[in-house]
Amino acid sequence: MSQDVHETAAELAADFEQSETVAIERSAVVKELKRRLDVATIDHDAVRAGFEDAGWTYGRHLYFAADAVTDRVHGVVDELRSEGRLLVTHDEVCDRVVDDEQQPRDDIKGWSRGPFAETVADAFAETAWRVDALERDGTSRRVYTLPLYAVFERNHPRGERPLSRSELFSHYLAVSVDDAIDG
């Protein structure tokens, strides 16, 4: 029976990839495998091995295709840049990567900690975004920020004598801060 579970799990992982699902919670995998195999219980080690054979990673009750997640995050980064966003929360990134309307995310730790969260953070870091944490009421929330100076460098004048790029940026920041305080 374990061999059947292993093979069916590998097939299920391939089906998920075909449908462009890049991450799925263990409970949904188990439910689908029980339906396909018409059994009451599932050997989780066999499921994990089947998914691993298909190139998927498991961590904290979550299966995901690491390369596909990285590609999806890079697409999210492109969208954020075109929207002019400088900061995004990890939860919003998860919603965009997973397509929250198709697959609502339960409150499992695998989304926010462990291998999936680290894969997302690494993908942001590869694209020059910072990985930060905001602390509030004893809770830490991961956020990704695009340094403002990097945006300024990419999109604004190089700076020529008598004003350097740094002086132009300083002026921009001073005016922006004044507007924020007055607003």
C-alpha positions as CSV (number, residue, x, y, z in Angstrom):
1,M,0.0,0.0,0.0
2,S,2.8,2.5,0.8
3,Q,4.1,2.0,-2.8
4,D,0.7,2.9,-4.1
5,V,0.6,6.0,-1.9
6,H,4.2,7.0,-3.0
7,E,3.3,6.6,-6.7
8,T,0.0,8.4,-6.5
9,A,1.6,11.2,-4.5
10,A,4.2,11.7,-7.2
11,E,1.4,11.7,-9.8
12,L,-0.6,14.2,-7.7
13,A,2.5,16.5,-7.5
14,A,2.8,16.4,-11.3
15,D,-0.9,17.2,-11.6
16,F,-0.4,20.2,-9.4
17,E,2.4,21.4,-11.5
18,Q,0.4,21.0,-14.6
19,S,-2.4,23.1,-13.1
20,E,0.2,25.7,-12.1
21,T,-0.3,25.1,-8.4
22,V,3.1,25.9,-6.7
23,A,2.2,25.3,-3.1
24,I,-0.5,23.3,-1.3
25,E,-1.2,22.5,2.3
26,R,-0.7,18.9,3.5
27,S,-4.3,18.6,4.6
28,A,-5.5,19.2,1.0
29,V,-2.9,16.7,-0.4
30,V,-4.0,14.0,2.1
31,K,-7.7,14.6,1.3
32,E,-7.1,14.3,-2.4
33,L,-4.9,11.2,-2.0
34,K,-7.6,9.5,0.2
35,R,-10.1,10.2,-2.5
36,R,-7.9,8.9,-5.3
37,L,-6.9,5.8,-3.4
38,D,-10.2,5.3,-1.7
39,V,-8.6,4.7,1.7
40,A,-9.2,6.0,5.2
41,T,-5.6,6.6,6.3
42,I,-2.4,7.7,4.5
43,D,1.2,7.0,5.2
44,H,2.7,10.5,5.4
45,D,6.3,9.3,4.8
46,A,5.2,7.7,1.5
47,V,3.4,11.0,0.5
48,R,6.5,13.0,1.4
49,A,8.7,10.7,-0.6
50,G,6.4,10.8,-3.6
51,F,6.4,14.6,-3.6
52,E,10.1,14.7,-3.2
53,D,10.6,12.4,-6.1
54,A,8.5,14.9,-8.1
55,G,10.9,17.7,-7.1
56,W,8.7,19.2,-4.4
57,T,9.8,20.3,-0.9
58,Y,7.9,19.7,2.4
59,G,8.0,21.9,5.5
60,R,5.6,22.7,8.3
61,H,2.5,21.1,6.8
62,L,3.1,22.6,3.4
63,Y,4.3,21.1,0.1
64,F,5.8,23.4,-2.6
65,A,7.8,23.4,-5.8
66,A,10.7,25.6,-4.8
67,D,11.8,26.7,-8.4
68,A,8.2,27.5,-9.3
69,V,7.7,29.5,-6.1
70,T,10.9,31.4,-6.9
71,D,9.7,32.1,-10.5
72,R,6.3,33.2,-9.2
73,V,7.9,35.6,-6.6
74,H,10.0,37.1,-9.3
75,G,6.8,37.8,-11.3
76,V,5.3,39.4,-8.1
77,V,8.4,41.6,-7.8
78,D,7.9,42.8,-11.4
79,E,4.2,43.5,-10.6
80,L,5.2,45.4,-7.5
81,R,7.7,47.5,-9.4
82,S,5.2,48.4,-12.1
83,E,2.8,49.4,-9.3
84,G,5.4,51.6,-7.7
85,R,5.3,49.6,-4.5
86,L,8.2,49.9,-2.1
87,L,6.9,47.6,0.7
88,V,4.8,44.5,0.8
89,T,3.9,42.1,3.5
90,H,4.7,38.4,3.4
91,D,1.0,37.5,3.7
92,E,0.2,39.6,0.6
93,V,3.1,37.9,-1.3
94,C,1.7,34.5,-0.3
95,D,-1.7,35.5,-1.6
96,R,-0.2,36.5,-4.9
97,V,2.0,33.5,-5.2
98,V,-0.7,31.0,-4.4
99,D,-3.7,32.8,-6.0
100,D,-5.7,33.0,-2.8
101,E,-9.0,32.9,-4.6
102,Q,-8.3,29.4,-5.9
103,Q,-6.8,28.0,-2.7
104,P,-7.5,29.9,0.5
105,R,-4.6,29.6,3.0
106,D,-5.2,28.1,6.4
107,D,-3.3,29.3,9.4
108,I,-0.5,26.8,9.3
109,K,3.1,27.8,10.2
110,G,4.5,26.6,6.8
111,W,3.3,29.8,5.1
112,S,5.2,32.1,7.5
113,R,8.1,30.0,8.8
114,G,10.3,27.2,7.5
115,P,11.4,26.3,4.0
116,F,8.6,28.0,2.0
117,A,9.0,31.3,3.8
118,E,12.8,31.1,3.3
119,T,12.4,30.4,-0.4
120,V,10.2,33.5,-0.7
121,A,12.7,35.6,1.2
122,D,15.6,34.3,-0.9
123,A,13.7,35.2,-4.1
124,F,13.1,38.7,-2.9
125,A,16.8,39.1,-1.8
126,E,17.9,38.0,-5.3
127,T,16.0,41.0,-6.7
128,A,17.6,43.6,-4.4
129,W,14.6,43.8,-2.0
130,R,15.4,43.8,1.7
131,V,13.8,41.2,4.0
132,D,12.7,42.8,7.3
133,A,10.5,42.1,10.2
134,L,8.1,44.5,11.9
135,E,7.5,43.8,15.6
136,R,4.1,44.7,17.2
137,D,2.5,43.4,20.3
138,G,5.0,40.6,20.6
139,T,4.3,39.4,17.0
140,S,6.8,39.6,14.2
141,R,5.6,40.1,10.6
142,R,7.9,39.7,7.7
143,V,7.9,42.5,5.1
144,Y,9.9,43.1,2.0
145,T,11.1,46.6,1.1
146,L,12.7,48.0,-2.0
147,P,15.3,50.6,-0.8
148,L,14.1,54.0,-1.9
149,Y,17.5,55.1,-3.1
150,A,17.7,52.1,-5.5
151,V,14.4,53.3,-7.0
152,F,15.6,56.8,-7.2
153,E,18.9,55.7,-8.9
154,R,17.0,53.7,-11.5
155,N,14.4,56.2,-12.3
156,H,15.8,59.7,-11.8
157,P,18.5,62.0,-13.1
158,R,22.1,60.9,-12.7
159,G,23.0,64.2,-11.1
160,E,25.3,66.6,-12.8
161,R,27.4,69.4,-11.5
162,P,26.6,71.3,-9.3
163,L,24.0,68.7,-7.9
164,S,25.1,65.1,-7.3
165,R,22.6,62.2,-7.3
166,S,22.9,62.1,-3.5
167,E,22.0,65.8,-3.2
168,L,19.0,65.3,-5.5
169,F,17.9,62.4,-3.4
170,S,18.4,64.3,-0.2
171,H,16.2,67.1,-1.6
172,Y,13.5,64.5,-2.6
173,L,13.5,63.0,0.9
174,A,13.4,66.4,2.7
175,V,10.4,67.5,0.6
176,S,8.7,64.1,1.0
177,V,9.1,64.1,4.8
178,D,7.8,67.7,5.0
179,D,4.8,66.7,3.0
180,A,4.2,63.7,5.2
181,I,4.4,65.7,8.4
182,D,2.2,68.5,7.1
183,G,-0.3,66.0,5.6
